Amino acid sequence: MPNYNNIFITHVNQIQQEGRYREFIALNRLAGNFPKALNHVNNDEIVVWCINDYLGMSQHQDVLDSAATALSKYGVGSGGTRNIGGNNDTIVELENELAELHGKESALVFTSGYVANDTTLSSLSKIIPGLTFFSDEANHASIIAGICNSRADKYIYRHVDTLHLEELLQKVDINKPKIIVFESAYSMDGLFSPIAEICRLAKKYNALTFIDEVHTVGLYGNGGAGFADMQGYATEIDIIQGTLAKAYGAIGGYIAANHTIIDAIRLTAPGFIFTTSLPPIIARAALASIRHLRNSDIERKTHQMVIAKVKNMFKNAKINYFKNDSHIIPIIIGDPIKTRQASEMLLKNYGIYVQHVNFPTVPRGTERLRIIPTPNHTDKMIQELTDALIAVFNALDIEYQKQAA
């Protein structure tokens, strides 16, 4: 008979032996003190360099005030699914704002970006019989889950390689329904997808397009409408998926598309139908954040200036990072144990929090630190980060000046 407890122990031990065991750092971010936080262990103040609250909007006064007003007016929870508990006007207003942001007819909000991807993609195969997916090999786990759950045929093309994508598209009858699924910016290497070429191929081979903009909405494009908008191709994308949890500083995910697509997903997707909806407090907070960033460029401009400063200081200090044109700055170490040790030393010795990233988030042998600048990181913080990285890498014998992979 199986010893279930030993099975779990063996599994955890295997992860520990591979150097992948993670201990979550307990920290408290305090409103008004971004990007600093308090280390829960010793109450020391630390500087956070790895958070996806890209613009610090979770602590913006407009967002806080809107959340407080919604809390006192509507309470905490939404009360259930939208099919059963009703459609609070806060979420309807949020969807209208998102549709307008992306220049689409409609939008649909989910409880997270993961759910938005998973349930939308898996539902598309129910709506479109015989659908074939074409997916970038570096797509989010939520995209992979949605495509797998769809049980539809799929082809995986090499990362941002449109030549390989076209080779695969040629394998499928042009009259068969198909959809190309890709991200605008990839969170672990910071590379942008070649949107113009993907849209060209979609037209040539009669395919729909689905873009994941979670790491670009709020940060790029007109009013923060995303990278596809910045490139002038948002109108050619059939389904735009985004998140409220990163640049907008709240939580939740969404899709924006024409009314027919949104209605079909709304009536089909289990992750929408059977999940309690976002509470009004979150919907109002997200709405305030989106509206602020649609009317203010200062956060985006400052963000880009800080990104340039960090990259330039790393370059001058000969700290090698994976080169890209985005706001994500990966430093690939390639060793799970040394990457974890570097993260621990940065926190313990220098009060700098950069969580290590290892398998399964990234492939084995590409373990890394991922630096995320924000508009609130000062020149002093950038210098302290640079000095600390050099000291830690030297102490751990990490070849930080080697050529990037």
RARA-V142511 format. One line per field, one symbol per residue. ss: DSSP state (A for helix, B for strand, O for the rest). psi: psi as a letter, one per 40 degrees, with the letter a starting at -180 (. if undefined). A space follows every 50 residues. Layout:
ss->???
psi->???
//
This chain:
ss->OOOAAAAAAAAAAAAAAOOOOOOOOOBBBOOOOOOBBBBOOOOOBBBBOO OOOOOOAAAOAAAAAAAAAAAAAAOOOOOOOAAAAOOOAAAAAAAAAAAA AAOOOBBBBBOOAAAAAAAAAAAAAAAOOOOBBBBBOOOOAAAAAAAAAA OOBBBBBOOOOAAAAAAAAOOOOOOOOBBBBBBOBOOOOOOBOOAAAAAA AAAAOOOBBBBBOOOOOOOOOAAAOOAAAAOOOAAAOOBBBBBOOOOOOO OOBBBBBOAAAAAAAAOOOAAAAOOOOOOAAAAAAAAAAAAAAAAOOAAA AAAAAAAAAAAAAAAAOOOOOOOOOOOBBBBBOOOAAAAAAAAAAAAAAA OBBOOBBOOOOOOOOOOBBBBBOOOOOOAAAAAAAAAAAAAAAAAOOOOO OOOOO
psi->ihgddddddddddddddeeehhhhhhihhhhefhfiihhddeeihihhee iegdefeeeidddddddddddddeacieeaidddeigidddddddddddd defidiihhieidddddddddddddddgheihihhheeiidddddddddd eiiihhiihfgddddddddeehhdeiiihhhiidhhdeeeiiigdddddd ddddefiihhhhfdedhddiihefeiddddefedeehdhhhaieecdeeb iiiiihaiddddddddedhdeddehhihidddddddddddddedeheddd ddddddddddddddddefhhihhieaehghhhdehdddddddddddddde fhhhhihahediiiefiihhhgiidehidddddddddddddddddefhge eiii.
//
